[in-house]
Amino acid sequence: MAEFRDAVNRCEGGSKPRTPSPRIWLGAGAMTLGVGAAILGGAATAAADTTAGHASSSSNSASSSAGSASSSSAAPSAKGSSSTKATSRRNHPSSTGSAAARPRKANPARDIDAAAAVSPATGQVRESSAATTVPAAVQSATASITEPAPTAARRALAAATPALPTPNQILRDLQQFVYNVQVTVTNQVNGIRESLQVLGSDLASSLGFSREVITLPLPFGNPTLNKQFFVPAQAYVTSSITTIAMAYAQLTGTAPNFDEFFDLAKITPSVASPGKMMYVGPSNFVQFADSFELLQDKNVRVIIRSYSTDQWSLAFNALANGLQDPTKVMIATINGPIDGRDTPNGKTVIVIGIDNADGTVTINDPTRADDGQALTMTTDEFKAAWGAWSYQLVTAQLASSPSTPPPPPSTTRVVWSLPTSQQFFGGLSQALINQLDVAQDNLANLSFDLARVLGVARPDVPPPPTPADNQYGNYAANFPFWTSQPYFYERGFKGTCTLMASAAAISQLKGITAPEDIRALAQQLVDRAIESPSGVYYGKKMYNPTVGGVSFRDAVTLLNENGVNADYTKYLKGQDEVAKQAMFTALQQGQAVIVAANADVMWNAYQRRYFNRSPANVEAATADHALLVISVDLSRNMIYVNDSSVQNGQGFPMPLDDFMKAWKTGGYEMITAELQST
């Protein structure tokens, strides 16, 4: 499985704000020129319109002003809100000062009405019965009388002329423009830096250089004690249930109780196969993910990690470190022989010991009744069996157990081996592909940044779901759980989207609704991540404020430390329906759901849908942003998220189809979480 990319600038809401600027500073100069042209045009029109009709009475002048205002506000506009345009006319100087001076045709009905309706003392409109005394025939006749064309032209010109910007508005727009240009340059510099880092790593790999973790030559674990928690599986299809029964027995110091977990599997909805129970019959295998969910239901913290094929030393070192903690049980997914089957197959086993001095690994394997208890394998045999499942390592620990600090980081060393021709040329090809991918990301960033520099309009956001809609999750209940990522960026913390989403998830599960309390919780997670070693990236902390980004697997650890049982899952890119249904199920069960998606794909889709624009669609990008899903409304095919990176990110709407494209970029990475007491 590909690692979640941490240090990505698009995740930094403060460094790359996504709230559109309604007006850029260049627009101020254009509007000023437009006002000057409008004033000159109005003066010319007034001069051409001068006739002998200047002898109008004061009451007629008042009625002209009032009548033209009321008629213009009632007339609909073909390209905008009529009320907005009427306000512009009322506020513009030319719409009131010139009304008394310009002539018009006599209109008895309107003059009577205006004289009665406008108070000569205050000039305010008041109630009058005079209008009701005008004959209906006169009213009908006057309805067809039109104003002179120059008067209508002047009114249209006044309506189209915008108000002059204030100096403060010009200054703010100028500052925003300069800031957007600065962000554009910064993102391009960061993109070049990332490109060089990726290139250096790829070239080192193709030339045969790598860095491995050194595990101390010591025995780890306690095989003599823990081999007693063994029971053979009744059948291969339920062997995963047998594994977790043994794990729970080891955690609690009791005899394995297979029947208890087997009965639970019959009545518990499947996570891996939505719409079914975990166990549906002797012909259906109980999935590994479902068995781990059963452990969580027994108040056990479960952390699932996978490693890439070249991370054997890191995975092995993590396994050895886990065996040093007697409160933890280490479960590995391996390939191997199974009773009653001719070919090896996948299974989960309990690792109870490592002897790094003589190079052996000891396991409790429930699929081998005769020799599965305290089965000893060589390190190379175990490496081959474990590597077939991407070194998937599951750590189980009772929720009541105190959180133990992670072990100190182990030392590493650079090793070299003569690369094969396939490794060399394959590495160069991969380096070229990676450079093209990074360049594509940089161009996409540049396109988006330039679009923001030039300014966009504010969108017409769709409404939230209603109780009558076909909804997974509860929009109204989950809406409050949000905090702002730019707030932390302004204080020197880059790329905190995963931490913000984790704080929102914990708040959702614990009912923390006060914004200041959610922000305080987010600060606690930031501080904890800064001081905690990463369980994914060797030799690094979970979070570096100057770089940004937190792995989803490290986020699971932080969630578990805060009284939350969290699962990390990832799907193949062709399993969109499976991933979507798993998300629906978690929302329906009231769990908190954090997903990894590509920010550009989401934002570009948002612009296309609500701005009628066509920005670049970065289909090949990676997942670089984390957010909390709060509701899916199938009635409108919409999904709503709490996105910490944008100012309007609380309840942020997104078409579900576009969201799935953004989610797909990271392999549908998802964290589902629930309180440990449930």
MORA-V889755 format. One record per pair of residues at least 12 apart in sequence whose ideal C-beta (glycine too) atoms are under 6 Angstrom apart, sorted by the first residue. I is the first residue (numbers start at 1). GAP is how many residues later the second one is. D is the distance in Angstrom with one decimal. If there is no record, write none. Layout:
# MORA-V889755
i->(I	I)
gap->(GAP	GAP)
d->(D	D)
This chain:
# MORA-V889755
i->(1	1	1	4	4	5	5	6	6	7	7	7	8	9	9	10	10	11	11	11	11	12	12	12	12	13	13	13	13	14	14	14	15	16	18	18	19	19	20	20	21	21	22	23	24	24	24	25	25	25	28	28	31	35	35	38	38	42	42	45	45	49	49	51	53	59	60	61	62	63	63	63	64	64	65	66	67	72	72	73	85	88	89	89	92	94	95	107	109	109	109	109	112	112	113	116	116	180	180	181	184	187	187	191	195	198	198	202	202	205	206	206	206	208	208	208	208	209	210	211	211	212	212	213	213	213	213	213	213	214	214	215	215	215	217	217	218	219	220	220	220	220	221	221	221	223	223	223	223	226	226	227	227	229	229	229	230	230	231	232	232	233	233	236	237	238	239	239	239	240	240	240	240	241	241	241	241	241	242	242	243	243	244	244	244	245	245	245	246	246	247	247	247	250	251	251	261	264	265	265	265	266	270	271	271	271	272	272	272	274	274	278	288	295	296	299	299	300	300	301	301	301	302	303	303	304	304	305	305	306	306	307	312	314	315	317	319	320	321	322	325	327	327	328	328	329	330	331	331	332	332	332	333	333	333	334	334	335	335	336	338	339	339	339	347	349	349	350	351	352	359	359	360	361	361	362	362	363	399	403	406	409	409	444	444	444	447	456	459	459	462	464	465	465	469	469	470	470	471	471	472	472	472	472	473	473	473	475	475	475	478	478	479	480	481	481	481	482	482	482	483	483	483	483	485	485	485	485	492	493	493	494	495	495	497	497	497	497	498	498	498	499	499	499	500	500	501	501	501	501	502	502	502	502	503	503	503	503	504	504	505	505	505	505	506	506	508	509	509	509	525	529	529	529	530	534	535	535	536	536	536	542	552	552	552	553	556	559	563	564	565	565	566	566	567	568	569	570	570	571	573	576	579	586	591	591	592	593	593	594	594	594	595	595	595	596	596	596	596	597	597	597	597	598	598	598	598	598	599	599	600	600	601	601	601	602	604	605	609	621	622	623	623	623	627	627	628	629	630	637	638	639	639	639	640)
gap->(305	389	569	547	548	617	619	543	545	540	541	542	616	178	181	589	614	484	486	613	614	477	482	483	536	472	473	631	632	472	475	476	474	167	585	628	627	628	436	438	155	434	436	150	149	153	431	148	149	152	137	142	131	126	129	119	123	52	112	105	109	53	101	52	50	56	51	39	56	47	48	51	35	40	34	48	43	14	17	13	74	71	69	70	66	64	63	35	25	29	30	33	18	22	18	12	14	272	273	272	265	258	262	251	243	236	240	229	232	222	218	221	222	208	209	210	211	207	205	201	203	101	203	100	101	104	197	199	325	196	197	102	105	141	139	140	138	136	100	103	104	134	102	131	132	129	130	139	151	24	126	146	147	17	20	21	134	143	25	134	137	133	134	102	48	48	108	127	128	46	48	51	108	20	21	24	45	50	16	124	105	123	47	50	51	12	13	16	104	118	82	103	149	79	78	147	33	30	13	14	21	13	20	18	19	22	15	17	18	307	311	12	60	101	269	100	377	96	98	96	98	259	94	92	253	90	264	88	248	84	86	84	71	224	76	93	74	34	86	73	79	70	74	67	69	67	21	17	63	17	19	54	15	56	59	51	52	50	53	49	29	28	29	30	20	14	16	14	12	12	19	20	16	16	21	12	14	12	277	158	127	124	130	156	172	174	169	155	151	152	191	187	166	168	164	166	164	165	160	162	112	115	116	160	114	157	158	155	156	165	30	152	172	33	23	26	27	22	160	168	17	35	36	39	12	15	159	160	53	33	52	54	53	54	128	129	147	148	52	57	128	26	27	51	22	144	93	125	126	127	23	53	56	57	15	18	19	22	124	138	87	89	123	168	56	58	84	55	83	166	33	13	14	21	13	20	19	22	15	17	18	12	16	117	119	15	12	114	113	109	109	111	105	107	105	103	101	97	99	97	91	84	89	86	81	83	81	36	79	32	34	77	34	68	75	27	30	70	73	26	28	65	66	23	25	26	64	67	25	26	18	21	17	60	61	60	13	53	46	44	43	42	43	46	14	16	14	12	12	19	15	15	17	20	13)
d->(4.6	5.7	5.5	5.2	4.8	5.3	5.9	2.8	5.8	4.6	5.7	4.4	3.8	5.6	5.0	4.4	4.9	4.7	4.4	5.4	5.0	5.9	4.9	4.8	5.5	3.5	4.9	6.0	3.0	3.8	2.1	5.8	6.0	5.7	5.8	4.4	5.8	4.4	4.1	6.0	5.2	5.1	5.7	5.8	5.6	5.6	4.1	3.8	4.2	4.9	4.5	4.6	4.9	5.9	5.8	5.7	4.0	5.2	6.0	5.5	5.4	5.9	4.3	5.4	2.6	4.7	5.8	3.7	5.1	5.8	5.4	2.9	5.1	5.6	3.9	5.7	5.5	5.8	5.9	3.5	5.0	5.9	5.6	5.1	5.0	4.9	4.6	5.5	4.8	4.9	5.5	4.4	5.7	5.8	4.2	3.6	3.1	5.4	4.5	6.0	3.8	4.9	6.0	3.8	4.5	5.1	6.0	3.5	5.8	5.3	5.4	2.4	5.4	5.2	5.0	6.0	3.9	5.3	5.7	5.1	5.4	3.9	5.5	4.2	5.1	4.4	5.3	5.4	5.7	5.8	5.1	4.8	5.2	5.7	4.9	5.1	5.9	4.8	4.6	4.1	5.9	4.4	3.7	5.4	3.8	4.8	3.6	4.4	5.7	5.6	4.2	5.7	3.9	5.1	4.5	4.3	4.6	4.2	4.4	5.7	3.8	4.1	5.6	5.5	4.6	5.6	5.7	5.4	5.0	5.0	5.4	4.0	5.4	5.0	5.6	5.8	5.5	5.7	5.7	4.1	4.3	5.8	4.8	5.9	5.0	6.0	4.6	5.0	5.5	5.9	4.5	6.0	5.2	5.1	5.7	5.3	5.6	5.6	4.1	4.0	5.9	5.2	5.4	5.4	5.6	5.2	3.9	4.7	5.4	3.9	4.9	4.2	5.8	5.8	4.6	4.7	5.8	5.3	5.9	4.8	5.5	4.5	5.6	4.5	5.5	5.3	5.5	4.9	5.4	4.5	4.9	4.1	5.9	5.4	3.7	5.5	5.9	5.4	4.5	5.5	5.6	5.6	4.4	5.6	4.9	4.5	4.6	5.5	3.9	5.8	5.3	5.6	5.4	4.1	4.2	3.9	5.0	5.1	4.2	5.2	4.4	6.0	5.9	5.7	5.0	4.5	4.6	4.2	5.4	5.9	5.9	4.5	5.2	5.2	4.2	5.7	5.2	5.3	4.1	5.0	5.0	5.7	5.3	5.5	5.1	4.5	5.0	6.0	3.6	6.0	5.1	6.0	6.0	3.9	4.9	4.1	4.3	4.8	5.7	5.2	4.6	4.2	5.3	4.4	3.6	5.7	4.1	6.0	3.8	5.6	5.9	3.6	5.2	4.6	4.5	4.5	4.3	5.8	4.1	4.3	5.6	4.8	5.0	5.1	5.8	5.1	3.9	4.9	5.8	5.9	4.8	3.5	1.9	4.5	5.4	4.6	5.7	5.9	4.0	5.1	4.2	4.8	5.5	5.7	5.7	3.6	4.7	4.5	5.6	4.9	5.7	5.1	5.8	5.9	5.9	4.7	3.7	5.5	4.5	5.5	3.7	5.7	5.9	5.3	5.2	5.9	4.8	5.9	5.5	5.1	5.7	4.0	3.6	5.9	5.4	5.4	5.9	6.0	4.4	4.9	5.9	4.4	5.5	5.8	5.9	5.8	5.0	5.5	5.4	4.8	5.6	5.1	5.5	4.2	5.0	5.5	5.3	5.0	5.1	4.1	5.7	5.8	3.7	4.3	4.9	4.9	4.5	4.3	5.7	5.9	5.7	4.2	5.9	5.8	5.1	3.9	5.5	4.4	4.0	5.7	5.8	4.0	4.8	4.5	5.7	5.9	4.9	4.2	5.9	4.0	4.9	6.0	5.7	5.6	3.9	4.4	5.8	3.4	5.9	5.2	5.6	5.1	2.3	6.0	4.7	4.6	4.4	5.4	5.6	4.9	5.6	5.3	4.9	4.8	5.6)
